[in-house]
Amino acid sequence: MTESTDPRLVTLQPTTIAAIRETVPMAGITDFFDRAYRTVVRVMASQDIHPTGAPVGVYWSAPTDTIEMSAGFPADAAVAPEEGVAAERLPAGRAVQLTHAGAYGTMRASYDRLAAWAEEQGLPLGPVMWETYLTEPRPDVDPASMRTLITWPLQEPAGS
């Protein structure tokens, strides 16, 4: 996969992730990610399941005061439910993507640009989207060097 900060249309293969899914207050997203990733890693290791890619954050609903979301990792096998961790399937099919360069707090502009591009192309966006965290958010990382792949599947016509 090539990294591009320009929007592009891609075709996704289905992906199994091991994740924790919860409805989270908007102010609690960082705490949720910290807790969820630690738990998912521990459960995957206990079941001899291995990550096959970078961590993901999946957004199943539009944000209000809360958001339904998952945090986890693509996995080489479906995890057995344990400690709130379960197997989930990210959808296959057409999606729009771009790589956001910079801190998480500046991602809104990338989402807006991706949505505007999709609209210009006549591509209807679906209700689910996810972020793949290509750069680990450590205290010693320059926020300008952070990279996050934004994936937004399209709403496919009925019967396709």
C-alpha positions in Angstrom: 0.0 0.0 0.0 1.4 3.4 -1.0 1.0 6.3 1.4 -0.8 9.2 -0.1 -2.2 12.3 1.5 -4.4 12.7 -1.6 -7.9 11.0 -1.5 -8.1 7.8 -3.6 -10.6 5.1 -4.4 -9.5 1.6 -3.3 -11.0 -1.9 -3.2 -10.8 -3.6 0.3 -10.5 -7.2 1.1 -12.4 -8.3 4.3 -10.3 -8.0 7.4 -10.7 -9.8 10.7 -9.8 -7.7 13.7 -9.6 -8.6 17.4 -11.2 -5.6 19.2 -13.1 -4.2 22.0 -16.3 -2.4 21.0 -18.1 0.1 23.2 -20.1 3.3 23.2 -17.7 5.8 24.5 -18.1 9.4 25.7 -16.3 11.8 23.3 -14.1 13.0 26.2 -13.1 9.4 27.0 -11.8 8.3 23.6 -8.1 8.4 24.6 -8.7 6.4 27.8 -10.7 3.9 25.9 -7.9 3.4 23.3 -5.3 3.0 26.0 -7.3 0.4 27.9 -8.6 -1.4 24.8 -5.3 -1.9 23.1 -3.6 -3.2 26.3 -6.4 -5.7 26.8 -6.6 -6.8 23.1 -2.8 -7.4 23.0 -3.0 -9.5 26.2 -6.0 -11.6 25.0 -4.4 -12.1 21.6 -1.2 -13.3 23.2 -3.0 -15.7 25.5 -4.7 -17.3 22.5 -1.6 -17.4 20.3 -3.1 -15.0 17.8 -0.8 -12.5 16.1 -1.4 -9.0 14.8 -1.1 -8.7 11.0 -1.1 -4.9 10.9 -1.1 -1.6 12.7 -3.8 -0.8 15.3 -7.2 0.4 14.2 -9.9 2.5 15.6 -13.3 1.8 14.0 -16.2 4.3 14.2 -19.6 2.6 13.8 -21.7 5.7 14.4 -21.6 9.4 13.9 -20.3 11.2 16.9 -22.7 13.0 19.3 -21.9 13.2 23.0 -20.8 9.5 22.5 -19.6 7.3 19.7 -19.9 3.6 19.1 -16.3 2.5 18.4 -13.9 -0.4 18.4 -10.2 -0.5 19.1 -8.0 -3.4 18.1 -5.7 -5.1 15.6 -6.0 -7.0 12.4 -5.4 -10.6 13.3 -4.2 -13.9 11.8 -7.2 -15.7 13.3 -10.5 -15.0 14.9 -10.1 -14.4 18.6 -12.4 -16.3 21.0 -14.4 -13.8 23.1 -12.7 -12.9 26.3 -12.4 -9.8 28.6 -14.6 -7.9 26.2 -12.4 -8.7 23.2 -14.2 -10.3 20.2 -13.6 -10.9 16.5 -15.0 -8.3 14.2 -15.0 -8.1 10.4 -14.1 -4.9 8.6 -16.1 -4.8 5.3 -14.8 -5.6 1.9 -15.6 -3.5 -1.2 -15.0 0.0 -2.4 -13.7 2.7 -0.1 -12.0 6.1 -0.2 -8.8 6.5 1.7 -6.1 9.1 2.4 -3.2 9.2 4.8 -3.4 12.0 7.3 -0.1 13.6 8.1 0.1 15.2 11.5 -1.3 15.1 15.0 -4.7 13.5 15.8 -6.1 16.9 16.8 -5.8 18.1 13.1 -7.6 15.1 11.5 -10.9 16.9 11.1 -9.5 18.7 8.1 -8.5 15.4 6.4 -11.9 13.9 7.0 -13.5 17.0 5.6 -11.2 16.9 2.5 -11.9 13.2 2.0 -15.7 13.7 2.3 -15.6 16.6 -0.1 -13.6 14.6 -2.7 -16.0 11.7 -2.4 -18.9 14.0 -3.0 -17.2 15.6 -6.0 -16.7 12.1 -7.4 -20.3 11.1 -6.8 -19.2 8.4 -4.3 -21.7 8.0 -1.4 -20.0 7.4 1.9 -21.2 4.6 4.2 -21.9 4.9 7.9 -18.7 3.1 9.1 -15.1 4.4 8.9 -11.8 3.5 10.5 -8.3 4.8 11.2 -5.2 2.8 11.0 -2.5 4.2 13.2 0.7 3.9 11.1 2.8 5.9 13.6 2.7 4.9 17.3 1.7 7.9 19.4 4.6 8.0 21.9 5.5 11.1 23.9 8.9 11.3 22.0 7.2 11.4 18.6 7.0 14.7 16.7 3.3 15.2 16.0 4.2 16.4 12.5 5.7 13.0 11.7 2.5 11.1 12.7 0.6 9.2 9.9 -2.9 7.8 10.1 -4.6 6.0 7.2 -8.3 7.0 7.1 -10.6 4.5 5.4 -14.2 5.2 4.6 -16.2 2.5 2.8 -18.7 3.5 0.3 -22.5 3.0 0.6 -23.0 0.4 -2.1 -26.3 0.3 -4.0 -28.8 -2.4 -2.9 -28.2 -5.7 -4.6 -24.6 -5.1 -5.4 
